[in-house]
């Protein structure tokens, strides 16, 4: 396994210099959301939550197909773009890389009822787990480096948020 360079200001500055030149950086930074100076991961998650809220169809079958497609495409996009960024620039989960938050939020909202409170729960729980990183998220972040380490901590946080949100939805019906 290739050792990754730690995140440093120079790595982030290299990414910033390539912000509009390298398509992998454009995708990895969420088409510019990652360059927002305050809480770019939270803003990326909010953008995905709003997108899901306003484009989710009423039909369960259509929702299932759409949600699977979004998660699949985001995983592929995250894998390719973050893989390229890690290989070229070396940062391991730089704050400006937010495509993994897009993916995480999409997973956290997977087939969640289109109720505003359910989306708020999924958003808040995902962000808490992604920021605080309790076990097993912290273990994954320490033990798995490279592209999968960057992606998996968000996927696990999202899976926990998804389970909590669905449990709360079940108890409210």
C-alpha positions in Angstrom: 0.0 0.0 0.0 1.4 3.4 -1.0 2.0 5.8 1.9 0.1 9.0 1.5 1.5 12.5 2.1 -0.2 14.3 5.0 -2.5 17.2 4.3 -0.5 20.4 4.3 -1.0 24.0 3.2 1.2 23.3 0.2 -1.0 20.3 -0.9 -4.1 22.5 -0.6 -2.4 25.3 -2.5 -1.4 22.8 -5.3 -5.1 21.8 -5.5 -6.1 25.5 -5.5 -3.7 26.2 -8.4 -5.3 23.4 -10.4 -8.9 24.3 -9.4 -10.0 25.1 -12.9 -7.4 23.2 -14.9 -7.7 19.6 -13.6 -11.1 18.0 -14.1 -10.4 15.6 -11.1 -9.9 18.6 -8.8 -13.1 20.2 -10.2 -15.1 17.1 -9.4 -13.3 16.3 -6.1 -14.0 19.8 -4.8 -17.7 19.6 -5.6 -17.5 22.0 -8.6 -16.1 24.7 -6.4 -18.0 24.1 -3.1 -14.8 22.8 -1.5 -13.3 26.3 -1.8 -15.9 27.9 0.4 -13.8 29.1 3.4 -16.3 28.1 6.1 -17.6 24.5 6.5 -17.3 23.3 2.9 -18.2 19.7 3.9 -21.4 20.8 5.6 -22.3 23.1 2.7 -21.8 20.2 0.2 -23.9 18.0 2.4 -26.6 20.6 2.5 -26.6 21.0 -1.3 -27.0 17.3 -1.7 -29.9 17.2 0.9 -31.7 20.0 -0.9 -31.2 18.3 -4.3 -32.6 15.1 -3.0 -35.5 16.8 -1.3 -36.6 18.7 -4.4 -36.0 16.0 -7.1 -37.1 12.9 -5.3 -40.1 11.4 -7.2 -43.3 10.2 -5.3 -43.2 6.7 -6.8 -41.2 4.2 -4.6 -39.9 2.4 -7.7 -38.8 5.6 -9.3 -37.1 6.7 -6.0 -35.3 3.4 -5.7 -33.9 3.6 -9.3 -33.0 7.3 -8.9 -31.3 6.9 -5.5 -29.4 3.8 -6.7 -28.2 5.7 -9.8 -27.2 8.8 -7.8 -25.2 6.8 -5.2 -23.6 4.6 -7.9 -22.6 7.7 -10.0 -21.3 9.6 -7.0 -19.3 6.6 -5.9 -17.7 6.3 -9.3 -17.1 10.0 -9.5 -15.6 10.1 -6.0 -13.4 7.1 -6.6 -12.0 8.5 -9.8 -11.6 12.1 -8.8 -10.3 11.5 -5.3 -8.0 8.8 -6.5 -6.5 11.2 -9.1 -6.2 14.0 -6.5 -4.5 11.7 -3.9 -2.1 10.3 -6.5 -1.2 13.7 -8.0 -1.3 16.1 -5.0 -1.0 13.8 -2.0 -3.6 15.2 0.4 -5.4 12.7 2.5 -9.0 14.0 2.9 -8.2 17.7 2.4 -11.0 20.0 3.6 -11.6 21.2 0.0 -12.3 17.7 -1.2 -16.1 17.4 -0.7 -17.3 14.9 -3.3 -17.2 12.3 -0.5 -19.7 14.4 1.4 -22.0 14.4 -1.6 -21.8 10.6 -1.6 -22.2 10.3 2.1 -25.3 12.6 2.1 -26.8 10.6 -0.8 -26.3 7.4 1.2 -27.7 9.0 4.4 -30.9 10.0 2.5 -31.3 6.6 0.7 -35.1 6.0 0.5 -35.7 8.3 3.5 -39.4 9.6 3.4 -39.6 13.0 1.8 -40.5 14.7 5.1 -38.6 17.8 6.0 -37.8 16.5 9.5 -36.4 13.2 8.2 -34.0 15.1 5.9 -33.0 17.4 8.8 -32.3 14.3 11.0 -30.3 12.6 8.3 -28.3 15.8 7.6 -27.5 16.5 11.3 -26.7 12.9 12.2 -24.4 12.5 9.1 -22.6 15.8 9.8 -22.1 14.9 13.5 -20.7 11.5 12.8 -18.6 12.8 9.9 -17.1 15.6 12.1 -16.7 13.8 15.4 -15.7 10.5 13.9 -16.4 8.0 16.7 -15.4 4.4 16.4 -15.5 2.7 13.8 -15.1 5.8 11.7 -12.0 6.9 13.5 -10.5 3.5 13.1 -11.1 3.5 9.3 -9.7 7.0 9.0 -6.5 5.9 10.8 -6.1 2.4 9.2 -7.1 2.9 5.6 -5.2 5.4 3.5 -5.6 6.7 0.1 -8.8 7.1 -1.8 -10.8 4.4 0.1 -9.8 5.9 3.4 -11.1 9.3 2.2 -14.4 7.8 1.0 -15.1 5.1 3.6 -15.2 7.4 6.7 -18.1 9.3 5.0 -19.8 6.1 3.9 -19.8 4.7 7.4 -21.0 8.0 8.9 -23.7 8.0 6.3 -24.7 4.4 7.0 -25.1 5.2 10.7 -27.1 8.3 9.8 -29.3 6.3 7.4 -30.0 3.6 10.1 -30.9 6.2 12.7 -33.1 8.2 10.4 -35.0 5.1 9.2 -35.5 4.0 12.8 -36.9 7.4 13.7 -39.1 7.3 10.7 -40.4 3.8 11.6 -41.3 5.0 15.2 -43.2 8.0 13.9 -45.7 6.0 11.8 
